[in-house]
Amino acid sequence: MHITLDVDHSEQLASVCGSFDRNLDSIAKSLDVEINNKGEEFVIQGDNKHMAARVLQDLSLLAKTQTISAHDVEMSIKAYTHNDLPDESVNIKTKRKFIHVRSRNQQHYVKAIKKQDCTFGIGPAGTGKTYLAVARAVEALEQSDVRRIVLVRPAVEAGEKLGFLPGDLTEKVDPYLRPIYDALYEMMGFEKVAKLLDKNIIEVAPLAFMRGRTLNESFIILDEAQNTTTEQMKMFLTRMGFGSKMVITGDITQIDLAKPNQSGLLHAMKVLENESKISFCHFSSRDVVRHKLVQRIVQAYEIFE
């Protein structure tokens, strides 16, 4: 099979192929095909040659806006092999980052965040729930759709006690918000994030600190929501003010409460399931965007349980 990629310059072609053709080797190995090229002309042999061609075309389009990473290659292969191709292209653009959202569930999630004032993202670790919510928050802040970002987490952790950690409650919770910080740093840079934290334009708050507040013109993310109580969840949801958005993320298989059946996330899913102004977006192990082994681990646990 012969295909010609639509590339504008040699750097774009090099990005598709990867250093020492590493991306081509990855596609060939994953799809059990043979790929040879001379410039933008490619010859593909094997049973999955059409699938490999679509992956290459997908990557060439993405290479017009960014440098192709190993992760981009893996996600493109995964989308075609799992028949998880989205109906349309959905992207998130911040000043430092262009995010091409791939799976159907992820696209449904980011579109729901854009459309609805309150969105729940529910699923296993590594599915992009928090990362995509932070990306939407940064995008909204940069476009002046909101005036601040508020990041919230319940003070419950997996098998450890906060009381043994030094510092006040905010300092105790900060280490558990590291994934959110990492996403912010990637999208805005260390200096910018530090400056916005100092100005309180980005606020990191334990859930307990939310009581009695009303948050206007804010993008509010509640992470690890499976570890809220029913009372805490109700309290949090009623903090929303005018011009604000809320995103609640959690994994109902990782509840660390003493009484898991009293999780505020589980309760909210039942109470609010018929509310048309709220979206519930569910992820599965197929949406895992970390290392391939992570997806296999999540699937193994799902089967075992």
C-alpha positions as CSV (number, residue, x, y, z in Angstrom):
1,M,0.0,0.0,0.0
2,H,1.3,3.4,-1.0
3,I,0.4,6.7,0.7
4,T,1.6,10.3,0.5
5,L,1.5,12.3,3.7
6,D,0.4,16.0,3.5
7,V,3.4,17.7,5.1
8,D,4.5,21.3,4.7
9,H,8.1,21.0,5.6
10,S,10.9,18.5,6.6
11,E,10.5,19.2,10.3
12,Q,6.9,18.1,10.2
13,L,7.9,14.8,8.5
14,A,10.7,14.3,11.0
15,S,8.3,14.8,13.8
16,V,5.9,12.1,12.4
17,C,8.8,9.6,11.9
18,G,10.5,10.3,15.2
19,S,14.2,10.3,16.1
20,F,15.8,7.4,14.2
21,D,12.3,6.5,12.9
22,R,11.3,5.5,16.4
23,N,7.7,6.4,15.8
24,L,7.5,4.4,12.6
25,D,9.1,1.4,14.5
26,S,6.5,1.7,17.2
27,I,3.6,1.7,14.7
28,A,5.1,-1.2,12.8
29,K,5.5,-3.3,16.0
30,S,2.1,-2.5,17.5
31,L,0.2,-3.2,14.2
32,D,2.4,-5.9,12.9
33,V,3.2,-4.2,9.6
34,E,6.3,-3.1,7.7
35,I,6.7,0.6,6.9
36,N,9.3,2.1,4.5
37,N,9.4,5.6,3.3
38,K,11.3,8.0,1.0
39,G,10.4,11.5,2.1
40,E,6.6,11.8,2.4
41,E,6.1,8.7,0.2
42,F,5.3,5.6,2.4
43,V,5.0,2.0,1.5
44,I,3.1,-0.1,4.1
45,Q,2.8,-3.9,4.0
46,G,0.8,-6.2,6.3
47,D,-2.8,-7.1,7.3
48,N,-3.2,-3.9,9.3
49,K,-1.8,-1.6,6.6
50,H,-4.9,0.5,6.3
51,M,-4.9,1.1,10.0
52,A,-1.3,2.0,10.0
53,A,-1.9,4.5,7.1
54,R,-4.7,6.2,9.1
55,V,-2.3,6.5,12.2
56,L,0.3,8.1,10.0
57,Q,-2.2,10.5,8.5
58,D,-3.5,11.3,12.0
59,L,0.0,12.1,13.2
60,S,0.9,14.2,10.1
61,L,-2.1,16.4,10.9
62,L,-1.2,16.7,14.5
63,A,2.4,17.5,13.6
64,K,1.2,20.7,11.9
65,T,0.7,22.2,15.4
66,Q,3.1,20.4,17.7
67,T,6.0,18.0,18.0
68,I,4.9,14.4,18.0
69,S,5.7,12.5,21.3
70,A,5.7,8.8,22.0
71,H,2.5,9.3,23.9
72,D,0.8,10.8,20.8
73,V,1.8,7.8,18.8
74,E,0.6,5.4,21.4
75,M,-2.8,7.2,21.7
76,S,-3.3,7.3,17.9
77,I,-2.6,3.6,17.6
78,K,-4.9,2.9,20.6
79,A,-7.8,4.9,19.0
80,Y,-7.7,2.9,15.8
81,T,-7.1,-0.5,17.3
82,H,-10.0,-0.1,19.9
83,N,-12.3,1.5,17.3
84,D,-12.5,4.5,19.7
85,L,-12.4,7.2,17.1
86,P,-14.2,10.4,17.9
87,D,-16.8,11.9,15.6
88,E,-15.0,15.2,15.4
89,S,-11.7,16.9,16.4
90,V,-11.8,18.5,19.8
91,N,-8.8,20.5,21.1
92,I,-7.9,22.5,24.1
93,K,-5.5,25.5,23.5
94,T,-3.6,27.3,26.2
95,K,-0.7,29.7,25.6
96,R,1.9,26.9,26.3
97,K,0.0,23.8,25.4
98,F,-2.1,22.3,22.5
99,I,-4.1,19.3,23.6
100,H,-5.6,17.0,21.0
101,V,-8.4,15.1,22.8
102,R,-8.6,11.6,21.4
103,S,-11.1,9.1,22.9
104,R,-14.8,9.5,22.6
105,N,-15.3,9.5,26.4
106,Q,-12.6,12.2,26.8
107,Q,-14.2,14.3,24.1
108,H,-17.6,14.0,25.6
109,Y,-16.1,15.1,28.9
110,V,-14.3,18.2,27.6
111,K,-17.3,19.3,25.6
112,A,-19.6,18.8,28.6
113,I,-17.2,21.0,30.7
114,K,-17.5,23.7,28.0
115,K,-21.3,23.5,27.8
116,Q,-22.4,22.8,31.4
117,D,-21.9,24.7,34.6
118,C,-21.3,21.4,36.5
119,T,-19.6,18.3,35.2
120,F,-18.7,15.0,36.9
121,G,-15.8,13.0,35.6
122,I,-15.8,9.4,37.0
123,G,-13.4,6.6,36.3
124,P,-10.1,4.9,37.1
125,A,-6.7,6.5,37.4
126,G,-4.9,7.7,34.3
127,T,-7.9,8.5,32.2
128,G,-7.2,12.2,32.1
129,K,-10.1,13.3,34.3
130,T,-8.1,15.8,36.4
131,Y,-5.6,16.8,33.6
132,L,-8.4,17.7,31.1
133,A,-10.3,19.6,33.8
134,V,-7.2,21.7,34.6
135,A,-6.6,22.3,30.9
136,R,-10.2,23.6,30.5
137,A,-9.7,25.8,33.6
138,V,-6.5,27.3,32.3
139,E,-8.1,27.9,28.9
140,A,-11.1,29.6,30.6
141,L,-8.8,31.8,32.7
142,E,-6.7,32.8,29.7
143,Q,-9.8,33.7,27.7
144,S,-11.2,35.7,30.6
145,D,-14.2,33.5,30.9
146,V,-13.4,33.2,34.6
147,R,-11.4,35.4,37.0
148,R,-9.8,32.6,39.1
149,I,-9.2,28.9,39.5
150,V,-10.0,27.1,42.7
151,L,-8.6,23.6,43.3
152,V,-10.2,21.6,46.1
153,R,-9.5,18.2,47.7
154,P,-10.9,16.4,50.6
155,A,-8.4,15.8,53.4
156,V,-8.6,12.0,53.2
157,E,-5.8,10.0,51.9
158,A,-5.0,6.3,51.1
159,G,-3.8,4.6,54.3
160,E,-2.0,7.6,55.8
161,K,-3.0,10.2,58.4
162,L,-2.7,13.9,57.8
163,G,-2.0,14.6,61.4
164,F,1.5,13.1,61.1
165,L,2.5,15.6,58.5
166,P,4.1,18.9,59.4
167,G,2.5,22.3,58.8
168,D,-1.0,23.7,58.8
169,L,-3.9,22.1,57.0
170,T,-3.2,23.7,53.7
171,E,0.4,22.6,53.8
172,K,-0.7,19.1,54.8
173,V,-3.0,18.9,51.8
174,D,-0.6,20.4,49.2
175,P,1.4,17.2,48.6
176,Y,-1.8,15.4,47.6
177,L,-2.6,18.0,45.0
178,R,0.7,17.5,43.2
179,P,-0.9,16.0,40.1
180,I,-2.9,19.3,39.7
181,Y,0.2,21.4,40.2
182,D,2.1,19.3,37.6
183,A,-0.7,19.9,35.1
184,L,-0.7,23.6,35.9
185,Y,3.1,23.9,35.5
186,E,2.9,22.1,32.2
187,M,0.3,24.4,30.8
188,M,1.4,27.7,32.3
189,G,5.0,27.4,33.5
190,F,6.4,27.5,37.0
191,E,6.8,31.2,37.3
192,K,3.4,32.0,36.0
193,V,1.7,29.5,38.4
194,A,3.7,30.9,41.4
195,K,2.7,34.4,40.5
196,L,-1.0,33.5,40.2
197,L,-0.9,31.6,43.5
198,D,0.6,34.7,45.2
199,K,-2.2,36.8,43.8
200,N,-4.8,34.2,44.8
201,I,-6.0,34.0,41.2
202,I,-5.2,30.3,41.6
203,E,-6.3,29.0,45.0
204,V,-5.6,25.6,46.5
205,A,-8.0,24.8,49.3
206,P,-8.8,21.8,51.5
207,L,-12.5,21.0,51.2
208,A,-13.1,22.0,54.8
209,F,-12.1,25.6,54.0
210,M,-15.0,25.9,51.5
211,R,-17.8,26.0,54.0
212,G,-19.7,29.3,54.1
213,R,-18.2,30.6,50.8
214,T,-19.8,31.6,47.5
215,L,-17.5,31.5,44.5
216,N,-18.4,33.8,41.6
217,E,-16.7,33.9,38.2
218,S,-14.5,30.9,39.2
219,F,-13.5,27.6,37.7
220,I,-13.7,25.2,40.6
221,I,-12.2,21.6,40.5
222,L,-12.9,19.1,43.2
223,D,-10.4,16.2,42.9
224,E,-10.7,12.8,44.6
225,A,-14.4,13.4,45.2
226,Q,-15.0,9.8,46.1
227,N,-13.5,10.6,49.5
228,T,-16.1,13.3,50.3
229,T,-19.0,12.5,52.7
230,T,-22.6,13.2,51.5
231,E,-22.7,16.3,53.7
232,Q,-19.4,17.6,52.2
233,M,-20.5,17.0,48.7
234,K,-23.8,18.9,49.2
235,M,-21.8,21.7,50.9
236,F,-19.4,21.9,48.0
237,L,-22.0,21.8,45.2
238,T,-23.8,24.7,46.8
239,R,-20.7,26.9,46.8
240,M,-21.2,27.7,43.1
241,G,-21.8,31.4,42.3
242,F,-22.7,33.4,39.2
243,G,-20.4,32.9,36.2
244,S,-18.7,29.9,37.7
245,K,-18.0,26.3,36.5
246,M,-17.5,23.2,38.6
247,V,-15.8,20.0,37.7
248,I,-15.9,17.1,40.1
249,T,-13.5,14.1,39.5
250,G,-13.3,10.8,41.3
251,D,-12.7,7.1,41.1
252,I,-15.5,5.1,42.8
253,T,-13.2,2.0,43.0
254,Q,-10.7,3.9,45.2
255,I,-12.8,5.1,48.2
256,D,-10.7,5.6,51.3
257,L,-13.5,6.5,53.7
258,A,-14.1,4.3,56.8
259,K,-17.6,3.7,55.3
260,P,-17.2,3.6,51.5
261,N,-21.0,3.3,50.9
262,Q,-21.4,6.8,52.4
263,S,-19.2,8.4,49.7
264,G,-20.6,11.8,48.6
265,L,-19.7,11.0,45.0
266,L,-21.8,7.8,45.0
267,H,-24.7,9.7,46.7
268,A,-24.5,12.6,44.2
269,M,-24.6,10.2,41.2
270,K,-27.9,8.9,42.5
271,V,-29.4,12.2,43.6
272,L,-28.5,14.2,40.5
273,E,-28.6,11.6,37.8
274,N,-31.7,13.2,36.2
275,E,-30.6,16.8,36.4
276,S,-30.3,18.0,32.8
277,K,-28.0,20.9,33.7
278,I,-25.4,18.5,35.1
279,S,-23.3,16.1,33.0
280,F,-21.9,12.8,34.3
281,C,-19.0,11.5,32.2
282,H,-17.8,8.0,32.8
283,F,-14.4,6.6,31.8
284,S,-13.1,3.0,31.6
285,S,-9.8,1.3,31.4
286,R,-9.8,1.9,27.7
287,D,-9.4,5.6,28.3
288,V,-6.2,5.2,30.3
289,V,-3.6,7.5,28.8
290,R,-0.6,6.5,30.8
291,H,1.9,3.8,30.1
292,K,0.4,0.7,28.4
293,L,1.1,-1.3,31.5
294,V,-1.1,1.0,33.6
295,Q,-4.1,0.1,31.4
296,R,-3.4,-3.6,31.8
297,I,-3.1,-3.2,35.6
298,V,-6.5,-1.4,35.7
299,Q,-8.1,-4.1,33.5
300,A,-6.6,-6.8,35.7
301,Y,-8.1,-5.2,38.9
302,E,-11.5,-4.7,37.2
303,I,-11.6,-8.4,36.2
304,F,-10.5,-9.6,39.7
305,E,-13.0,-7.4,41.5
